[in-house]
Amino acid sequence: MKIAIGCDHAGFPLKQTVAEQVRKLGHEVLDCGTNCADRTDYPDYADKVAQAVAAKQADRGILICGSGVGMCIAANKTKGIRASVCHDAYTAAQAVEHDALNVLCLGARIIGPAVAEELVTRFLNASFSGQPRHEGRLTKVQTIENKNFK
């Protein structure tokens, strides 16, 4: 898979660890910035990653900021994006399996490198279950999205 990765200045210290883990798992990285620790605005990078995933230039995305929350809010403004903050391994996998999560948001001030590696692994190794109950719920989410993103 091709994985779009973006971060702001707060996420920059964790970005290299995340990119290396993505590559270690056999995936390609699409680097959407930032590439330094100078102050930046998270919506700029959330938009780049979300647009890449929505346009199918990337299969999934990973966003990193201080808490993960700002990136999550901004990414979810793009039609077709299902982004969530995940700071535990169960959620990183379950959100893909049940909710078809396509953008993982991480808080660099919340988790360290070892946890980030585990979350990235769980996120990328998971796949949507396709079970009827999950399909039905995803359809309802998409109906809401289509109503609100005219």
Residue frames relative to the residue before (quaternion, step in Angstrom):
aa qw qx qy qz dx dy dz
M 1.0000 0.0000 0.0000 0.0000 0.00 0.00 0.00
K 0.3496 -0.6742 0.5999 0.2517 3.52 -1.31 0.39
I 0.1277 -0.8091 0.5736 0.0106 3.56 -0.75 1.12
A 0.2662 -0.7495 0.5896 0.1410 3.57 -0.71 1.13
I 0.0667 -0.7976 0.5994 0.0040 3.57 -0.84 0.99
G 0.0681 0.7884 -0.6081 0.0632 3.53 -0.96 0.93
C 0.0068 -0.7928 0.6093 -0.0138 3.53 -1.21 0.57
D 0.3661 -0.6515 0.5950 0.2958 3.51 -1.35 0.17
H 0.7727 -0.3448 0.2417 0.4750 3.58 -1.25 -0.19
A 0.6580 0.5096 -0.3193 0.4532 3.61 1.00 -0.75
G 0.7089 0.4502 -0.2529 0.4805 3.57 1.10 -0.65
F 0.4739 0.7244 -0.4149 0.2802 3.55 1.23 -0.42
P 0.6606 0.5157 -0.3472 0.4207 3.67 0.82 -0.77
L 0.7106 0.4368 -0.2567 0.4882 3.62 1.12 -0.57
K 0.4979 0.7070 -0.4060 0.2958 3.58 1.21 -0.46
Q 0.6667 0.5070 -0.3190 0.4435 3.62 0.84 -0.89
T 0.6222 0.5354 -0.3330 0.4640 3.59 1.01 -0.80
V 0.6671 0.4992 -0.2927 0.4692 3.56 0.92 -0.95
A 0.6652 0.5024 -0.3085 0.4582 3.61 0.86 -0.91
E 0.6472 0.5130 -0.3177 0.4659 3.59 0.98 -0.81
Q 0.6496 0.5066 -0.3223 0.4663 3.60 0.99 -0.76
V 0.6139 0.5374 -0.3434 0.4652 3.58 1.00 -0.79
R 0.6813 0.4770 -0.2841 0.4770 3.59 0.87 -0.92
K 0.6254 0.5494 -0.3304 0.4448 3.58 1.00 -0.84
L 0.6875 0.4664 -0.2675 0.4882 3.57 1.12 -0.70
G 0.5991 -0.6210 0.3329 0.3804 3.58 1.30 0.13
H 0.5649 0.5968 -0.3861 0.4192 3.58 1.21 0.34
E 0.4748 -0.6503 0.5219 0.2815 3.53 -1.32 0.41
V 0.2913 -0.7540 0.5664 0.1609 3.57 -1.08 0.75
L 0.1388 -0.7214 0.6731 0.0851 3.53 -1.07 0.89
D 0.2084 -0.8161 0.5323 0.0850 3.58 -0.24 1.30
C 0.1180 -0.8166 0.5649 0.0128 3.56 -0.57 1.24
G 0.6246 -0.5587 0.3377 0.4285 3.62 1.23 0.35
T 0.6303 -0.0561 -0.7578 -0.1591 1.56 -2.47 0.21
N 0.3477 -0.7624 0.5171 0.1747 3.52 -1.22 0.46
C 0.7353 0.2684 -0.2333 0.5770 3.56 1.17 0.63
A 0.5652 -0.6278 0.4315 0.3167 3.56 -1.29 0.25
D 0.3847 0.7076 -0.5006 0.3174 3.60 1.22 0.30
R 0.6204 -0.5774 0.3853 0.3650 3.57 -1.07 0.79
T 0.0267 0.7786 -0.6236 0.0642 3.53 -0.95 1.02
D 0.4486 -0.6603 0.5252 0.2948 3.55 -1.31 0.08
Y 0.4875 -0.7204 0.4194 0.2598 3.57 -0.60 1.19
P 0.6175 0.5636 -0.3962 0.3796 3.69 0.87 -0.64
D 0.5904 0.5892 -0.3708 0.4083 3.60 1.09 -0.65
Y 0.7339 0.4128 -0.2295 0.4882 3.58 0.91 -0.88
A 0.5797 0.5556 -0.3680 0.4688 3.56 1.14 -0.58
D 0.6577 0.5106 -0.3034 0.4633 3.57 0.97 -0.86
K 0.6423 0.5268 -0.3334 0.4458 3.61 0.91 -0.84
V 0.6888 0.4642 -0.2845 0.4786 3.58 0.88 -0.93
A 0.6590 0.5136 -0.3139 0.4511 3.59 0.87 -0.91
Q 0.6586 0.5024 -0.3106 0.4662 3.58 0.93 -0.83
A 0.6366 0.5260 -0.3299 0.4574 3.59 1.00 -0.78
V 0.6738 0.4721 -0.2965 0.4849 3.59 0.95 -0.84
A 0.6670 0.5103 -0.3065 0.4481 3.60 0.87 -0.93
A 0.7145 0.4331 -0.2417 0.4935 3.59 1.05 -0.79
K 0.4318 -0.7288 0.4218 0.3233 3.57 1.36 0.05
Q 0.3527 0.6914 -0.5284 0.3440 3.56 1.11 0.79
A 0.7450 0.1447 -0.1104 0.6418 3.55 1.36 -0.29
D 0.5026 -0.6630 0.4704 0.2941 3.56 -1.13 0.66
R 0.7793 -0.0242 0.0497 0.6242 3.55 1.09 -0.81
G 0.2620 -0.7648 0.5658 0.1621 3.52 -1.31 0.20
I 0.1403 -0.7412 0.6478 0.1059 3.51 -1.33 0.42
L 0.0785 -0.7935 0.6034 -0.0032 3.55 -0.85 1.07
I 0.0843 -0.8008 0.5929 0.0090 3.56 -0.99 0.86
C 0.1240 0.7401 -0.6553 0.0867 3.53 -0.93 1.00
G 0.7842 -0.3216 0.2072 0.4885 3.60 -1.17 -0.27
S 0.8141 0.1742 -0.0659 0.5501 3.57 0.80 -1.03
G 0.4743 -0.6391 0.4558 0.3986 3.58 1.16 -0.57
V 0.5818 0.6372 -0.3588 0.3561 3.57 1.17 -0.56
G 0.6674 0.5031 -0.3186 0.4473 3.60 0.79 -0.93
M 0.6491 0.5129 -0.3094 0.4690 3.57 0.91 -0.91
C 0.6471 0.5338 -0.3125 0.4458 3.56 0.96 -0.89
I 0.6598 0.5042 -0.3086 0.4639 3.56 0.86 -0.96
A 0.6931 0.4842 -0.2854 0.4514 3.59 0.81 -0.99
A 0.6685 0.5112 -0.3118 0.4411 3.61 0.87 -0.91
N 0.6755 0.5117 -0.2996 0.4383 3.58 0.98 -0.78
K 0.5393 0.6037 -0.4066 0.4236 3.60 1.25 0.06
T 0.6301 0.5123 -0.3260 0.4840 3.57 1.30 -0.13
K 0.4989 -0.6643 0.4718 0.2953 3.56 -0.85 1.01
G 0.7895 0.2996 -0.2443 0.4768 3.56 -0.94 0.94
I 0.6263 0.5344 -0.3409 0.4539 3.56 1.25 -0.14
R 0.0535 -0.7450 0.6649 0.0100 3.51 -1.04 0.94
A 0.0470 0.8199 -0.5585 0.1163 3.53 0.01 1.40
S 0.0342 0.7917 -0.6095 0.0248 3.54 -1.14 0.67
V 0.4425 -0.6217 0.5733 0.2984 3.49 -1.25 0.62
C 0.0229 0.7789 -0.6259 0.0322 3.56 -0.92 0.93
H 0.0202 -0.8055 0.5921 -0.0154 3.54 -0.82 1.05
D 0.7128 0.3212 -0.2646 0.5646 3.57 1.25 0.40
A 0.6364 -0.5917 0.3591 0.3406 3.54 -1.15 0.73
Y 0.6194 0.5540 -0.3537 0.4294 3.60 0.95 -0.79
T 0.6981 0.4776 -0.2780 0.4553 3.57 0.79 -1.02
A 0.6302 0.5554 -0.3397 0.4229 3.61 0.96 -0.81
A 0.7092 0.4043 -0.2526 0.5193 3.61 1.05 -0.67
Q 0.6784 0.5197 -0.2986 0.4249 3.59 0.81 -1.00
A 0.6310 0.5440 -0.3406 0.4357 3.59 1.01 -0.72
V 0.6386 0.4798 -0.3229 0.5077 3.59 1.12 -0.57
E 0.6950 0.5109 -0.2787 0.4223 3.57 0.80 -1.05
H 0.7846 0.3274 -0.1618 0.5011 3.60 0.92 -0.89
D 0.8185 0.2818 -0.0978 0.4910 3.58 0.97 -0.86
A 0.4058 -0.7405 0.4457 0.2970 3.59 1.30 0.12
L 0.0719 0.8175 -0.5600 0.1135 3.57 0.97 0.92
N 0.0664 -0.8199 0.5670 0.0436 3.58 -0.87 0.89
V 0.7448 0.2429 -0.2031 0.5874 3.60 1.28 0.02
L 0.2106 -0.7693 0.5977 0.0812 3.54 -0.73 1.17
C 0.1271 -0.7877 0.6006 0.0511 3.58 -0.85 0.99
L 0.1058 -0.8130 0.5726 -0.0028 3.54 -0.81 1.09
G 0.2999 -0.7395 0.5777 0.1716 3.53 -1.16 0.68
A 0.3218 -0.7888 0.4962 0.1675 3.55 -0.35 1.26
R 0.6718 0.4596 -0.3012 0.4967 3.59 1.20 -0.40
I 0.6398 0.5157 -0.3036 0.4823 3.58 1.34 -0.04
I 0.8033 0.1819 -0.0616 0.5637 3.57 0.92 -0.95
G 0.3947 -0.6984 0.5448 0.2441 3.54 -1.28 0.38
P 0.7680 -0.3976 0.2544 0.4328 3.56 -1.31 0.05
A 0.6626 0.5083 -0.3268 0.4425 3.63 0.87 -0.84
V 0.6552 0.4838 -0.3123 0.4890 3.59 0.95 -0.82
A 0.6262 0.5403 -0.3398 0.4478 3.61 0.95 -0.81
E 0.6438 0.5196 -0.3220 0.4603 3.59 0.92 -0.86
E 0.6630 0.4996 -0.3021 0.4685 3.60 0.94 -0.88
L 0.6655 0.5030 -0.3107 0.4557 3.60 0.91 -0.86
V 0.6405 0.5131 -0.3176 0.4750 3.57 0.98 -0.83
T 0.6416 0.5204 -0.3204 0.4635 3.57 0.95 -0.84
R 0.6798 0.4842 -0.2949 0.4651 3.60 0.82 -0.94
F 0.6462 0.5274 -0.3068 0.4584 3.59 0.97 -0.89
L 0.7460 0.4174 -0.2333 0.4635 3.59 0.79 -0.98
N 0.6758 0.4804 -0.3021 0.4703 3.61 1.11 -0.50
A 0.6168 0.5502 -0.3466 0.4435 3.59 1.23 -0.27
S 0.0799 -0.7695 0.6295 0.0722 3.53 -1.27 0.45
F 0.6212 -0.5532 0.4060 0.3785 3.54 -1.20 0.59
S 0.4856 -0.7169 0.4267 0.2612 3.57 -0.79 1.06
G 0.2759 -0.7799 0.5142 0.2262 3.57 1.01 -0.74
Q 0.3747 0.7212 -0.5025 0.2950 3.60 1.23 0.16
P 0.6335 -0.5820 0.3485 0.3721 3.60 -0.99 0.79
R 0.6609 0.4993 -0.3342 0.4497 3.62 0.90 -0.77
H 0.6755 0.4693 -0.2978 0.4845 3.59 1.04 -0.71
E 0.6045 0.5418 -0.3434 0.4724 3.58 1.08 -0.71
G 0.6630 0.5177 -0.3024 0.4483 3.57 0.93 -0.92
R 0.6673 0.4897 -0.2957 0.4770 3.56 0.97 -0.84
L 0.6392 0.5156 -0.3267 0.4678 3.58 0.99 -0.80
T 0.6197 0.5342 -0.3357 0.4669 3.58 1.03 -0.76
K 0.6489 0.5057 -0.3182 0.4712 3.60 0.97 -0.80
V 0.6338 0.5138 -0.3283 0.4760 3.59 1.00 -0.79
Q 0.6675 0.4959 -0.3014 0.4665 3.59 0.94 -0.85
T 0.6021 0.5428 -0.3532 0.4671 3.60 1.10 -0.63
I 0.6410 0.5023 -0.3140 0.4881 3.58 0.96 -0.84
E 0.6507 0.5244 -0.3107 0.4528 3.57 0.91 -0.94
N 0.6780 0.4931 -0.2916 0.4606 3.60 0.86 -0.94
K 0.6335 0.5242 -0.3243 0.4676 3.58 1.07 -0.69
N 0.7608 0.4109 -0.1923 0.4641 3.56 0.95 -0.93
F 0.7291 0.3642 -0.2187 0.5365 3.62 1.22 -0.39
K 0.1111 0.8327 -0.5335 0.0979 3.59 0.71 1.02
